[in-house]
Amino acid sequence: MELPFFVKSIEEDGDVRAIDLKEKPRKLFFLWLEWRGQSKRAPKKSSIDPVGIARAGIMPDVWLIERLENGRFRFSLTGENSINAFERGLRGKTVEETYDAPRADLANYRYSRIINDECIEFSRGPVIRNGKLCYYAHRILLPLLNDAGESAFAIGVADQENYDRNAMGEPEFFYDSIVMTPVAKL
């Protein structure tokens, strides 16, 4: 894959465990491992414990992506901080309704790898509004299975460093790095 201008690197067979995860991605990762149990695959969406997410203090930062029958991806849940970061609710919105065309293409590629190929993704990079740094994001996205055992969802969370709540305008996402690890390698 040729990298778009807003991505510095993608490591598609990396090791997420080797990354020093920030607090919120680390909490979601350990919850996901708990939901997974002894399985070699991703956990089922029905195994998500919302109380555990709330106790971990990450509920406002969590989002859930689902793969639609037509292969597109849609936000089925977005926490309060995601709504604030986008200045609008994303629930029910597809990737194409959320991002500009180049970022939608990358998002579709990433979500396809995460969901279809059962990969964990860690990414980090700045989020810019009107040419000004809004925050630096550290994200983790983890695949989830439906009750039939098919990979169909991804749950994610972002830690937002140095958030400038005064920065206004449509967010532009840049990536210093994207690291993907197949679930089977954990």
C-alpha positions as CSV (number, residue, x, y, z in Angstrom):
1,M,0.0,0.0,0.0
2,E,1.3,3.4,-0.9
3,L,1.1,5.7,2.1
4,P,-0.9,8.8,1.9
5,F,0.8,12.1,2.8
6,F,-0.7,12.1,6.3
7,V,0.9,8.7,7.3
8,K,4.6,8.4,8.1
9,S,4.7,4.6,8.7
10,I,2.6,1.4,8.8
11,E,4.1,-1.7,10.3
12,E,1.6,-4.4,9.3
13,D,3.2,-7.3,11.1
14,G,4.4,-5.5,14.2
15,D,4.0,-6.3,17.8
16,V,1.5,-4.1,19.7
17,R,2.8,-5.7,23.0
18,A,6.2,-4.1,22.4
19,I,4.6,-0.6,22.5
20,D,4.5,1.4,25.7
21,L,0.7,2.0,25.6
22,K,-0.7,5.1,27.2
23,E,-3.2,4.6,30.0
24,K,-6.5,4.4,28.1
25,P,-5.3,2.1,25.3
26,R,-3.6,-0.1,28.0
27,K,-6.8,-0.4,30.0
28,L,-8.9,-1.3,27.0
29,F,-6.2,-3.8,25.8
30,F,-6.2,-5.6,29.2
31,L,-10.0,-5.6,29.3
32,W,-10.1,-7.1,25.8
33,L,-7.6,-9.8,26.9
34,E,-9.8,-10.6,29.9
35,W,-12.9,-10.9,27.6
36,R,-10.9,-13.1,25.3
37,G,-10.0,-15.6,28.0
38,Q,-8.0,-18.6,26.7
39,S,-9.3,-18.2,23.1
40,K,-6.8,-17.7,20.3
41,R,-9.3,-15.5,18.5
42,A,-10.8,-12.1,19.3
43,P,-13.5,-12.1,22.0
44,K,-17.2,-11.9,21.1
45,K,-18.9,-8.5,21.3
46,S,-21.4,-10.0,23.7
47,S,-18.5,-10.6,26.1
48,I,-17.9,-6.8,26.5
49,D,-18.5,-5.7,30.1
50,P,-19.8,-2.1,30.0
51,V,-19.4,-1.9,33.8
52,G,-15.7,-2.9,33.5
53,I,-15.2,-0.2,30.9
54,A,-16.9,2.4,33.1
55,R,-14.9,1.3,36.1
56,A,-11.7,1.6,34.1
57,G,-12.7,5.2,33.4
58,I,-12.6,4.9,29.6
59,M,-16.3,4.8,28.7
60,P,-16.4,8.4,27.4
61,D,-13.4,7.6,25.1
62,V,-14.6,4.3,23.6
63,W,-16.0,3.8,20.1
64,L,-17.3,0.8,18.3
65,I,-17.1,0.2,14.5
66,E,-19.2,-2.5,12.8
67,R,-18.8,-4.0,9.3
68,L,-22.0,-3.7,7.3
69,E,-23.2,-6.4,4.9
70,N,-22.0,-4.3,2.0
71,G,-18.5,-4.4,3.4
72,R,-18.6,-0.7,4.5
73,F,-17.9,0.4,8.1
74,R,-20.1,2.3,10.4
75,F,-19.7,3.8,13.9
76,S,-22.3,2.0,16.1
77,L,-21.2,3.7,19.4
78,T,-19.1,6.8,20.2
79,G,-18.3,8.0,23.6
80,E,-18.8,11.5,24.8
81,N,-15.1,12.5,24.2
82,S,-15.3,11.2,20.6
83,I,-18.4,13.3,20.1
84,N,-16.5,16.4,21.5
85,A,-13.4,15.7,19.3
86,F,-15.5,15.6,16.1
87,E,-17.9,18.3,17.3
88,R,-20.8,16.0,16.3
89,G,-22.2,12.5,17.0
90,L,-20.8,9.7,14.8
91,R,-23.3,7.0,15.8
92,G,-24.8,5.5,12.6
93,K,-22.3,7.4,10.4
94,T,-20.2,5.5,7.9
95,V,-16.5,6.1,7.4
96,E,-17.3,8.0,4.2
97,E,-19.7,10.3,6.1
98,T,-17.1,11.0,8.7
99,Y,-13.8,11.6,6.9
100,D,-12.5,13.3,3.8
101,A,-11.8,10.9,0.9
102,P,-8.1,10.2,1.5
103,R,-8.7,9.6,5.2
104,A,-11.8,7.5,4.5
105,D,-9.7,5.3,2.2
106,L,-7.2,4.8,4.9
107,A,-9.9,4.2,7.6
108,N,-11.5,1.6,5.3
109,Y,-8.2,-0.1,4.8
110,R,-7.4,-0.1,8.5
111,Y,-10.8,-1.3,9.6
112,S,-10.7,-4.0,7.0
113,R,-7.4,-5.3,8.4
114,I,-8.6,-5.0,12.0
115,I,-12.0,-6.7,11.4
116,N,-11.6,-8.9,8.4
117,D,-8.0,-10.1,9.3
118,E,-8.5,-9.9,13.1
119,C,-5.6,-7.6,13.7
120,I,-5.0,-5.3,16.7
121,E,-3.9,-1.8,15.7
122,F,-2.1,0.9,17.7
123,S,-1.7,4.3,16.1
124,R,-0.4,7.6,17.2
125,G,-0.3,11.1,15.7
126,P,-1.5,14.6,15.8
127,V,-5.0,15.9,15.2
128,I,-5.0,19.3,13.6
129,R,-7.8,21.9,13.4
130,N,-7.4,24.9,11.2
131,G,-3.7,24.4,11.1
132,K,-3.4,24.2,14.9
133,L,-2.5,21.2,17.0
134,C,-5.7,20.1,18.8
135,Y,-4.2,17.1,20.5
136,Y,-1.8,14.2,20.1
137,A,-3.7,10.9,20.0
138,H,-2.6,7.4,21.1
139,R,-5.2,4.9,19.8
140,I,-5.8,1.2,20.0
141,L,-8.4,-0.7,18.0
142,L,-9.3,-4.3,18.7
143,P,-11.4,-6.8,16.7
144,L,-14.5,-8.4,18.1
145,L,-16.6,-11.3,16.9
146,N,-20.3,-11.6,16.5
147,D,-22.2,-14.4,18.3
148,A,-21.8,-16.6,15.2
149,G,-18.0,-16.3,15.7
150,E,-17.4,-14.0,12.7
151,S,-15.2,-11.0,13.0
152,A,-17.5,-8.1,12.5
153,F,-16.7,-5.3,15.0
154,A,-13.8,-3.3,16.3
155,I,-13.6,-1.5,19.7
156,G,-11.3,1.4,20.1
157,V,-10.1,4.1,22.5
158,A,-7.9,7.1,22.3
159,D,-5.7,8.9,24.8
160,Q,-5.6,12.6,23.9
161,E,-2.5,14.4,25.0
162,N,-2.3,18.2,25.4
163,Y,-6.0,18.7,24.3
164,D,-6.6,22.3,23.3
165,R,-10.4,22.6,23.8
166,N,-10.3,26.0,22.1
167,A,-9.2,24.6,18.7
168,M,-12.2,24.7,16.4
169,G,-12.9,23.3,13.0
170,E,-13.0,19.9,11.2
171,P,-10.3,17.6,12.6
172,E,-7.6,16.4,10.3
173,F,-5.9,13.1,11.4
174,F,-2.2,12.5,10.9
175,Y,-0.3,9.3,11.8
176,D,3.3,9.2,12.9
177,S,2.9,5.4,13.1
178,I,0.4,2.6,12.7
179,V,1.3,-0.8,14.1
180,M,-0.8,-3.9,13.4
181,T,-0.5,-7.3,15.1
182,P,-2.6,-10.3,14.1
183,V,-4.6,-11.6,17.0
184,A,-3.3,-15.1,16.4
185,K,0.2,-14.0,17.2
186,L,-0.7,-13.0,20.8
